[in-house]
Amino acid sequence: MISENSAEDASELAWFKSSYSDSSNSNECVVVATAPGTVHVRDSKNAQGPRLALPAAAWAAFVPYVGGDESR
């Protein structure tokens, strides 16, 4: 995992919020952006703040634990 403290190159990323996010409270969510081999994650309330850059394989392993998949 890489923690990035600057928003350098953030404007080049296409950030999006999951369609599963709770739309009744838009202030409590994270947004993600994908790049070749990397998934970036940041707080939606602090677009210029720190973000995480995860290898795509680490993100793929993480998602089933937060996606509400009851089959795990």
Phi and psi in degrees as GROMACS dihedral restraints (atoms count N, CA, C in turn):
[ dihedral_restraints ]
;  ai    aj    ak    al  type     phi  dphi    fc
    3     4     5     6     1  -118.9    20    10
    4     5     6     7     1   127.5    20    10
    6     7     8     9     1  -100.4    20    10
    7     8     9    10     1   121.3    20    10
    9    10    11    12     1  -106.0    20    10
   10    11    12    13     1   124.5    20    10
   12    13    14    15     1   -93.5    20    10
   13    14    15    16     1    -8.8    20    10
   15    16    17    18     1  -112.5    20    10
   16    17    18    19     1   161.4    20    10
   18    19    20    21     1   -96.2    20    10
   19    20    21    22     1    19.2    20    10
   21    22    23    24     1   -55.5    20    10
   22    23    24    25     1   133.5    20    10
   24    25    26    27     1    67.1    20    10
   25    26    27    28     1     5.9    20    10
   27    28    29    30     1   -64.4    20    10
   28    29    30    31     1   -29.0    20    10
   30    31    32    33     1   -69.2    20    10
   31    32    33    34     1   -20.4    20    10
   33    34    35    36     1   -82.0    20    10
   34    35    36    37     1   -12.3    20    10
   36    37    38    39     1   -91.8    20    10
   37    38    39    40     1   146.4    20    10
   39    40    41    42     1   -98.6    20    10
   40    41    42    43     1    99.9    20    10
   42    43    44    45     1   -82.5    20    10
   43    44    45    46     1   142.9    20    10
   45    46    47    48     1  -147.3    20    10
   46    47    48    49     1   155.5    20    10
   48    49    50    51     1  -104.4    20    10
   49    50    51    52     1   141.6    20    10
   51    52    53    54     1   -61.0    20    10
   52    53    54    55     1   144.1    20    10
   54    55    56    57     1   -68.4    20    10
   55    56    57    58     1   -13.6    20    10
   57    58    59    60     1   -87.3    20    10
   58    59    60    61     1    -5.0    20    10
   60    61    62    63     1   -64.0    20    10
   61    62    63    64     1   147.9    20    10
   63    64    65    66     1   -71.6    20    10
   64    65    66    67     1   105.1    20    10
   66    67    68    69     1   -71.1    20    10
   67    68    69    70     1   -13.9    20    10
   69    70    71    72     1   -75.8    20    10
   70    71    72    73     1   -16.7    20    10
   72    73    74    75     1  -137.5    20    10
   73    74    75    76     1    78.1    20    10
   75    76    77    78     1   -70.3    20    10
   76    77    78    79     1    -6.6    20    10
   78    79    80    81     1   -83.8    20    10
   79    80    81    82     1    -6.2    20    10
   81    82    83    84     1  -122.6    20    10
   82    83    84    85     1    72.1    20    10
   84    85    86    87     1  -152.5    20    10
   85    86    87    88     1   164.1    20    10
   87    88    89    90     1  -111.5    20    10
   88    89    90    91     1   159.1    20    10
   90    91    92    93     1  -122.7    20    10
   91    92    93    94     1   153.8    20    10
   93    94    95    96     1  -127.6    20    10
   94    95    96    97     1   157.4    20    10
   96    97    98    99     1  -143.3    20    10
   97    98    99   100     1   141.1    20    10
   99   100   101   102     1  -107.1    20    10
  100   101   102   103     1   147.4    20    10
  102   103   104   105     1  -139.2    20    10
  103   104   105   106     1   163.7    20    10
  105   106   107   108     1   -53.7    20    10
  106   107   108   109     1   114.5    20    10
  108   109   110   111     1    78.8    20    10
  109   110   111   112     1     0.6    20    10
  111   112   113   114     1  -140.1    20    10
  112   113   114   115     1   143.4    20    10
  114   115   116   117     1  -118.9    20    10
  115   116   117   118     1   126.6    20    10
  117   118   119   120     1  -101.2    20    10
  118   119   120   121     1   140.1    20    10
  120   121   122   123     1  -131.5    20    10
  121   122   123   124     1   135.8    20    10
  123   124   125   126     1  -147.1    20    10
  124   125   126   127     1   165.9    20    10
  126   127   128   129     1   -77.2    20    10
  127   128   129   130     1   129.5    20    10
  129   130   131   132     1   -65.3    20    10
  130   131   132   133     1   -23.8    20    10
  132   133   134   135     1   -83.2    20    10
  133   134   135   136     1   -13.2    20    10
  135   136   137   138     1  -133.4    20    10
  136   137   138   139     1    70.7    20    10
  138   139   140   141     1   -61.4    20    10
  139   140   141   142     1   -28.0    20    10
  141   142   143   144     1   -93.5    20    10
  142   143   144   145     1    -2.0    20    10
  144   145   146   147     1   -81.3    20    10
  145   146   147   148     1  -166.8    20    10
  147   148   149   150     1   -65.9    20    10
  148   149   150   151     1   156.6    20    10
  150   151   152   153     1  -143.4    20    10
  151   152   153   154     1   158.4    20    10
  153   154   155   156     1  -100.1    20    10
  154   155   156   157     1   142.6    20    10
  156   157   158   159     1  -120.4    20    10
  157   158   159   160     1   113.3    20    10
  159   160   161   162     1  -110.8    20    10
  160   161   162   163     1   142.1    20    10
  162   163   164   165     1   -59.2    20    10
  163   164   165   166     1   143.5    20    10
  165   166   167   168     1   -54.4    20    10
  166   167   168   169     1   -37.6    20    10
  168   169   170   171     1   -65.5    20    10
  169   170   171   172     1   -37.6    20    10
  171   172   173   174     1   -66.3    20    10
  172   173   174   175     1   -41.2    20    10
  174   175   176   177     1   -62.8    20    10
  175   176   177   178     1   -44.5    20    10
  177   178   179   180     1   -61.9    20    10
  178   179   180   181     1   -35.8    20    10
  180   181   182   183     1   -73.0    20    10
  181   182   183   184     1   -29.8    20    10
  183   184   185   186     1   -77.9    20    10
  184   185   186   187     1   -40.6    20    10
  186   187   188   189     1   -53.4    20    10
  187   188   189   190     1   -42.6    20    10
  189   190   191   192     1   -59.6    20    10
  190   191   192   193     1   -24.0    20    10
  192   193   194   195     1   -80.1    20    10
  193   194   195   196     1   -15.0    20    10
  195   196   197   198     1  -119.3    20    10
  196   197   198   199     1    -3.1    20    10
  198   199   200   201     1   -86.8    20    10
  199   200   201   202     1     3.5    20    10
  201   202   203   204     1    74.7    20    10
  202   203   204   205     1    18.8    20    10
  204   205   206   207     1   -77.7    20    10
  205   206   207   208     1   108.4    20    10
  207   208   209   210     1   -76.6    20    10
  208   209   210   211     1    -4.6    20    10
  210   211   212   213     1   -87.4    20    10
  211   212   213   214     1    -1.0    20    10
